[in-house]
């Protein structure tokens, strides 16, 4: 339980490094779940939820920031992106 709290704090810190860029385009990101096998599930909010570039933002922005900061995380998935 303590490890999950510490990981969530690290995740939020890593997300805070990219939030200004997301917010500049009218979007944001929210943690939905951190699974037992260290898959981080997030929700892309605002314009990030419907932008055609969201999958690239997820991989090149959000996932890169998370994996660079928190090597325990195995993968980052968005729960609300649809493939265009």
C-alpha positions as CSV (number, residue, x, y, z in Angstrom):
1,X,0.0,0.0,0.0
2,X,2.8,2.4,0.9
3,X,4.6,1.6,-2.3
4,X,1.5,2.4,-4.3
5,X,1.2,5.8,-2.6
6,X,4.8,6.6,-3.3
7,X,4.4,5.5,-6.9
8,X,1.3,7.6,-7.4
9,X,3.2,10.7,-6.0
10,X,6.1,10.0,-8.4
11,X,3.6,9.6,-11.3
12,X,1.8,12.9,-10.4
13,X,5.2,14.6,-10.3
14,X,6.1,13.2,-13.7
15,X,2.8,14.2,-15.1
16,X,3.2,17.7,-13.7
17,X,6.3,18.1,-16.0
18,X,4.1,17.7,-19.1
19,X,0.8,19.1,-17.9
20,X,1.7,22.7,-19.0
21,X,2.0,21.5,-22.6
22,X,-1.3,19.6,-22.4
23,X,-3.1,22.5,-20.8
24,X,-1.8,24.9,-23.5
25,X,-3.8,22.8,-26.0
26,X,-6.8,22.6,-23.7
27,X,-6.2,19.2,-22.4
28,X,-4.9,17.3,-19.4
29,X,-4.5,13.8,-18.0
30,X,-5.8,11.9,-15.0
31,X,-4.7,8.7,-13.3
32,X,-7.4,6.0,-13.5
33,X,-5.6,3.0,-12.1
34,X,-2.2,1.5,-11.4
35,X,-2.5,-2.2,-11.9
36,X,-0.8,-4.9,-9.8
37,X,1.5,-5.6,-12.8
38,X,2.5,-1.9,-13.0
39,X,0.4,-0.9,-16.0
40,X,-0.6,2.8,-15.5
41,X,-4.1,3.5,-16.9
42,X,-4.8,7.1,-17.6
43,X,-7.6,9.2,-19.0
44,X,-6.9,11.9,-21.5
45,X,-9.0,14.9,-20.7
46,X,-10.4,17.9,-22.6
47,X,-9.0,18.3,-26.1
48,X,-6.5,15.5,-25.4
49,X,-9.4,13.0,-25.3
50,X,-10.6,13.8,-28.9
51,X,-7.5,15.2,-30.7
52,X,-6.3,13.1,-33.6
53,X,-2.7,13.4,-32.2
54,X,-3.7,12.0,-28.8
55,X,-2.1,8.6,-29.4
56,X,1.2,10.3,-30.3
57,X,0.9,12.6,-27.2
58,X,0.3,9.5,-25.1
59,X,3.4,7.7,-26.4
60,X,5.9,10.5,-27.0
61,X,4.8,12.7,-24.1
62,X,3.0,11.1,-21.3
63,X,4.4,7.6,-21.5
64,X,8.0,8.8,-22.1
65,X,7.8,11.1,-19.1
66,X,6.4,8.4,-16.9
67,X,8.8,5.6,-17.9
68,X,11.8,7.9,-17.7
69,X,10.9,8.9,-14.1
70,X,9.5,5.7,-12.8
71,X,11.1,2.6,-14.3
72,X,8.8,0.3,-12.2
73,X,6.0,1.2,-14.6
74,X,5.8,-1.3,-17.4
75,X,3.3,0.4,-19.8
76,X,1.0,3.4,-20.0
77,X,-2.5,3.0,-21.5
78,X,-5.2,5.5,-22.1
79,X,-8.6,4.2,-21.3
80,X,-10.5,6.6,-23.5
81,X,-8.7,6.9,-26.8
82,X,-10.3,5.6,-29.9
83,X,-8.2,4.7,-33.0
84,X,-9.0,7.1,-35.8
